[in-house]
Amino acid sequence: MKQNIFLSKLGVFFVLIFIFTSTVSCKNDQKNNSPTSNPLFFKLSLAQWSFHRTFRSGETSPYEFAKMAHDLGFEGLEYVNALYPDVMESEDKAAAIKNFIEKNNALAAEHKMKNVLIMIDAEGDLSSSDEAKRLLAIENHKVWIEAAHQMNCTAVRLNLYGENDPQKWVENSTKSLAVLSDYAAPLNINVIVENHGRITSNVPLLMEVIRGTQKKNCGTLPDFGNFCISEVGYGSIFNGSCDNAYDPYKGVAEMMTKAFGVSAKSNDFDEAGNETTLDFTALLQIVKDAGYTGYVGVEYEGSRLSEKDGIIATKNLLKSVGAKL
């Protein structure tokens, strides 16, 4: 009799254990399937420009970039050559760039980061109708393409300035990009152009140039916020000063057809964490619909938040939206 009672209680015990285990398992499944735990369709990189005030003030060395990005939870690094005065102001630029490569490679390895791209500024006008200036700019850019190759980047971002006449701009830009794309191809580097204000933010013209090169490694870097075509506003649509802006959603969709990168530019956020000017859900949906699975670079350029807080807010928004798509 006592044995039967014992076995009965033992059976109840195991039933309760089974129910408890099943309940916990169900809750864990629900947690794992929640929007915030879904894997992102893209990887996160940090544009060094997000810390441009910090670096330009002299408060922090630009060579701290890898550590700073790592500490904020990023995977990839997007360098800006203009933030390195030791290179750009050097009398021996070849030696300075060699040091730039070696130092950043070591730092990226130390912090287990991936070098993604180099944004090239202040190296001449690739769209200039002055042939001597245009050819010099091409040679200057080749040096950075070589640097990107030695750093195992996948791309360099160029600017197309130097001519305002649309027909001449298309012609000059196409010639320069074709030469640089041919130079970069055996180095496994993509040559990409950002909508970076003025004529470069006229997306139909920009895409005419990209397609006109007929080079597979020539493409775009769609920037969510740089769609101001007018001379004022410095390319940004955030501050309200632009009187001629291209539709950012249409522009991103058109540029994604040849995109080798994406720049998630932000300026400010509401209490819910949403960007106050741009619909990041709509923009990331466009990116996803294009089949893009590469790096999305955080580029905060606002002033209300600190650079660090703005970067974190942008990263959190991308992760929140990306997990739901």
C-alpha positions as CSV (number, residue, x, y, z in Angstrom):
1,M,0.0,0.0,0.0
2,K,2.7,2.4,1.0
3,Q,4.6,1.5,-2.2
4,N,1.6,2.3,-4.3
5,I,1.2,5.7,-2.6
6,F,4.9,6.4,-3.2
7,L,4.7,5.5,-6.9
8,S,1.6,7.7,-7.3
9,K,3.3,10.7,-5.7
10,L,6.4,10.0,-7.9
11,G,4.3,10.0,-11.0
12,V,2.7,13.4,-10.0
13,F,6.2,14.8,-9.4
14,F,7.3,13.8,-12.9
15,V,4.2,15.2,-14.5
16,L,4.8,18.6,-12.7
17,I,8.4,18.6,-13.9
18,F,7.2,18.0,-17.5
19,I,4.7,20.8,-17.3
20,F,7.3,23.2,-15.9
21,T,9.9,22.3,-18.5
22,S,7.4,22.6,-21.3
23,T,6.3,26.0,-20.1
24,V,9.9,27.3,-19.8
25,S,10.6,25.9,-23.3
26,C,7.6,27.7,-24.7
27,K,8.6,31.0,-23.2
28,N,12.1,30.6,-24.5
29,D,10.7,29.9,-28.0
30,Q,8.6,33.0,-27.8
31,K,11.5,35.1,-26.6
32,N,13.8,33.8,-29.4
33,N,11.1,34.6,-32.0
34,S,10.5,38.1,-30.7
35,P,11.3,41.0,-33.1
36,T,14.3,42.2,-31.1
37,S,16.1,38.8,-31.2
38,N,15.8,38.1,-34.9
39,P,19.1,38.2,-36.8
40,L,19.7,41.3,-38.9
41,F,19.9,41.0,-42.7
42,F,22.9,43.4,-42.6
43,K,26.2,44.0,-40.7
44,L,26.9,47.1,-38.8
45,S,29.9,49.4,-39.5
46,L,30.8,52.8,-38.1
47,A,31.7,55.8,-40.3
48,Q,34.6,57.6,-38.8
49,W,33.0,60.9,-39.7
50,S,30.5,60.3,-36.8
51,F,33.4,61.3,-34.5
52,H,34.8,64.1,-36.7
53,R,34.5,66.8,-34.0
54,T,36.2,64.6,-31.5
55,F,39.1,63.9,-33.8
56,R,39.5,67.3,-35.3
57,S,39.5,69.0,-31.8
58,G,42.7,67.1,-31.1
59,E,41.0,65.6,-28.0
60,T,41.4,62.1,-29.4
61,S,43.7,60.6,-31.9
62,P,42.0,59.2,-35.1
63,Y,44.0,56.0,-34.4
64,E,41.7,55.4,-31.5
65,F,38.9,54.7,-34.0
66,A,39.1,50.9,-34.0
67,K,38.9,50.7,-30.2
68,M,36.0,53.2,-30.1
69,A,34.0,51.4,-32.7
70,H,34.7,48.0,-31.0
71,D,33.6,49.4,-27.6
72,L,30.3,50.5,-29.1
73,G,29.6,47.1,-30.6
74,F,30.3,47.5,-34.3
75,E,31.9,45.0,-36.6
76,G,33.3,47.1,-39.4
77,L,35.3,50.3,-39.8
78,E,34.8,53.0,-42.4
79,Y,37.8,55.3,-42.5
80,V,37.9,59.0,-43.6
81,N,41.4,60.0,-44.9
82,A,40.8,63.7,-44.2
83,L,40.7,63.0,-40.4
84,Y,44.4,62.0,-40.4
85,P,46.4,65.2,-40.4
86,D,49.6,63.2,-40.0
87,V,48.9,61.9,-43.5
88,M,47.2,64.7,-45.3
89,E,49.6,67.4,-44.1
90,S,52.8,65.3,-44.4
91,E,55.7,66.4,-46.6
92,D,56.4,62.7,-47.2
93,K,52.9,61.4,-47.9
94,A,54.0,58.0,-49.2
95,A,55.7,57.3,-45.9
96,A,52.7,58.7,-44.0
97,I,50.2,56.5,-45.8
98,K,52.4,53.4,-45.2
99,N,52.3,54.2,-41.5
100,F,48.5,54.8,-41.8
101,I,48.1,51.3,-43.3
102,E,50.3,49.5,-40.9
103,K,49.0,51.2,-37.8
104,N,45.3,50.8,-38.7
105,N,45.8,47.2,-39.7
106,A,47.3,46.4,-36.4
107,L,44.6,48.2,-34.5
108,A,41.8,46.5,-36.4
109,A,43.4,43.1,-35.7
110,E,43.8,43.9,-32.0
111,H,40.2,44.8,-31.6
112,K,38.9,42.1,-34.0
113,M,37.4,44.6,-36.4
114,K,36.9,44.4,-40.2
115,N,38.3,47.2,-42.4
116,V,35.4,48.0,-44.8
117,L,36.2,51.1,-46.8
118,I,38.1,54.3,-47.0
119,M,36.3,57.6,-47.7
120,I,38.6,59.7,-49.8
121,D,38.3,63.5,-49.6
122,A,40.6,66.4,-50.5
123,E,42.5,64.6,-53.2
124,G,41.5,66.7,-56.2
125,D,38.4,67.1,-58.5
126,L,37.7,64.0,-60.6
127,S,35.0,65.8,-62.6
128,S,37.1,68.9,-63.5
129,S,37.1,70.1,-67.1
130,D,40.7,71.1,-66.5
131,E,42.4,68.0,-67.8
132,A,45.6,68.4,-65.9
133,K,43.7,68.8,-62.6
134,R,41.5,65.8,-63.4
135,L,44.5,63.5,-64.2
136,L,46.3,64.6,-61.1
137,A,43.2,63.8,-59.0
138,I,43.1,60.3,-60.6
139,E,46.7,59.7,-59.6
140,N,46.0,60.9,-56.0
141,H,43.1,58.5,-55.7
142,K,45.1,55.5,-56.9
143,V,47.3,55.8,-53.8
144,W,44.2,55.3,-51.6
145,I,42.9,52.5,-53.7
146,E,46.2,50.7,-53.1
147,A,45.9,51.5,-49.3
148,A,42.4,50.1,-49.3
149,H,43.7,46.9,-50.9
150,Q,46.5,46.5,-48.3
151,M,44.0,47.0,-45.5
152,N,41.7,44.3,-47.0
153,C,38.9,46.8,-47.5
154,T,36.2,46.1,-50.1
155,A,35.8,49.7,-51.4
156,V,36.9,53.3,-51.6
157,R,34.3,56.1,-51.6
158,L,35.1,58.9,-54.1
159,N,33.6,62.4,-54.6
160,L,32.7,63.8,-58.0
161,Y,33.3,67.5,-57.9
162,G,34.9,70.1,-60.2
163,E,32.2,70.8,-62.8
164,N,28.7,72.1,-62.6
165,D,27.6,71.8,-66.2
166,P,25.6,68.5,-66.2
167,Q,26.8,67.3,-69.6
168,K,30.5,68.0,-68.9
169,W,30.1,66.6,-65.4
170,V,28.8,63.3,-66.7
171,E,31.5,63.1,-69.3
172,N,34.4,63.9,-67.0
173,S,33.1,61.8,-64.1
174,T,32.5,58.8,-66.3
175,K,36.1,58.9,-67.7
176,S,37.7,59.3,-64.3
177,L,35.6,56.5,-62.7
178,A,36.3,54.1,-65.6
179,V,40.1,54.6,-65.2
180,L,40.0,54.2,-61.4
181,S,37.7,51.2,-61.6
182,D,40.1,49.5,-64.0
183,Y,43.0,50.2,-61.6
184,A,41.0,48.9,-58.6
185,A,39.6,45.7,-60.2
186,P,42.7,43.5,-59.9
187,L,43.1,44.7,-56.3
188,N,39.5,43.5,-55.5
189,I,38.4,47.0,-54.6
190,N,35.0,48.5,-55.6
191,V,35.0,52.2,-56.6
192,I,31.9,53.8,-55.1
193,V,30.3,57.2,-55.2
194,E,28.2,58.8,-52.5
195,N,25.3,61.2,-53.1
196,H,27.4,64.0,-51.4
197,G,25.5,67.2,-52.2
198,R,25.1,69.5,-55.2
199,I,25.2,67.8,-58.5
200,T,26.2,64.4,-57.0
201,S,22.8,64.3,-55.3
202,N,21.1,64.5,-58.6
203,V,20.5,60.7,-58.6
204,P,19.5,60.2,-62.3
205,L,22.7,62.0,-63.4
206,L,24.8,60.0,-60.9
207,M,23.4,56.7,-62.1
208,E,24.0,57.8,-65.7
209,V,27.7,58.1,-64.8
210,I,27.9,54.8,-62.9
211,R,26.2,52.9,-65.7
212,G,28.3,54.8,-68.3
213,T,31.6,53.4,-66.9
214,Q,30.4,49.8,-67.8
215,K,32.6,48.6,-65.0
216,K,31.3,45.8,-62.6
217,N,33.3,47.2,-59.7
218,C,31.9,50.8,-60.0
219,G,28.9,51.5,-57.9
220,T,27.3,53.6,-55.3
221,L,27.1,54.4,-51.6
222,P,23.6,55.5,-50.9
223,D,23.5,58.0,-48.1
224,F,20.1,58.3,-46.4
225,G,20.4,62.1,-45.8
226,N,22.5,63.6,-48.6
227,F,19.9,64.5,-51.1
228,C,20.2,68.3,-51.4
229,I,21.0,69.3,-55.0
230,S,21.2,73.0,-54.4
231,E,24.5,74.8,-53.6
232,V,23.4,75.5,-50.0
233,G,22.8,73.0,-47.3
234,Y,26.0,71.0,-47.9
235,G,24.1,68.1,-49.3
236,S,22.0,67.5,-46.2
237,I,18.2,67.6,-46.0
238,F,18.1,67.8,-42.2
239,N,18.4,71.5,-41.4
240,G,15.7,72.9,-43.6
241,S,18.0,75.1,-45.7
242,C,17.8,73.0,-48.8
243,D,15.4,74.4,-51.5
244,N,16.0,71.6,-54.0
245,A,16.1,68.1,-52.6
246,Y,15.8,64.8,-54.4
247,D,13.3,62.4,-52.8
248,P,15.4,60.3,-50.4
249,Y,13.3,57.1,-50.7
250,K,13.3,57.2,-54.5
251,G,17.0,58.1,-54.5
252,V,18.0,55.2,-52.2
253,A,15.9,52.8,-54.3
254,E,17.6,53.9,-57.5
255,M,21.1,53.8,-56.0
256,M,20.6,50.4,-54.5
257,T,20.7,48.9,-57.9
258,K,24.5,49.4,-58.0
259,A,25.2,49.7,-54.2
260,F,28.4,48.3,-52.6
261,G,27.6,49.9,-49.3
262,V,24.9,51.9,-47.4
263,S,25.3,55.0,-45.2
264,A,22.6,55.3,-42.6
265,K,22.9,59.0,-41.9
266,S,21.0,60.5,-39.0
267,N,20.6,63.9,-37.4
268,D,18.1,63.7,-34.4
269,F,15.7,61.4,-32.6
270,D,12.3,61.7,-30.9
271,E,11.4,60.2,-27.5
272,A,10.6,56.8,-29.1
273,G,14.1,56.7,-30.7
274,N,13.0,57.3,-34.3
275,E,14.9,59.6,-36.6
276,T,12.9,62.9,-36.8
277,T,13.4,63.6,-40.5
278,L,13.7,60.1,-42.1
279,D,11.6,57.0,-41.9
280,F,14.3,54.4,-41.2
281,T,11.8,51.5,-41.6
282,A,10.9,52.6,-45.1
283,L,14.6,53.1,-46.0
284,L,15.8,49.8,-44.6
285,Q,12.9,48.0,-46.3
286,I,14.2,49.5,-49.6
287,V,17.7,48.2,-48.8
288,K,16.4,44.7,-47.9
289,D,14.2,44.5,-51.0
290,A,17.3,45.2,-53.1
291,G,18.8,42.0,-51.7
292,Y,21.6,43.8,-49.9
293,T,23.2,41.9,-47.0
294,G,26.5,43.9,-46.6
295,Y,27.6,46.6,-44.1
296,V,25.3,49.4,-43.2
297,G,27.4,52.3,-41.8
298,V,26.2,54.4,-39.0
299,E,26.9,58.1,-39.8
300,Y,25.6,60.5,-37.1
301,E,26.0,64.1,-37.9
302,G,23.6,65.9,-35.5
303,S,24.5,68.3,-32.8
304,R,21.8,68.0,-30.1
305,L,23.2,64.7,-28.9
306,S,26.9,64.1,-28.3
307,E,28.7,62.2,-31.0
308,K,28.8,59.0,-28.9
309,D,25.1,59.2,-27.9
310,G,24.0,60.0,-31.5
311,I,26.0,57.0,-32.7
312,I,24.3,54.7,-30.1
313,A,20.9,56.1,-31.0
314,T,21.4,55.4,-34.7
315,K,22.8,51.9,-34.0
316,N,19.8,51.1,-31.7
317,L,17.3,52.3,-34.3
318,L,18.9,50.2,-37.1
319,K,18.9,47.1,-34.9
320,S,15.3,47.6,-33.8
321,V,14.0,48.2,-37.3
322,G,16.2,45.6,-38.9
323,A,15.1,42.9,-36.5
324,K,11.4,43.5,-37.5
325,L,12.0,43.3,-41.3
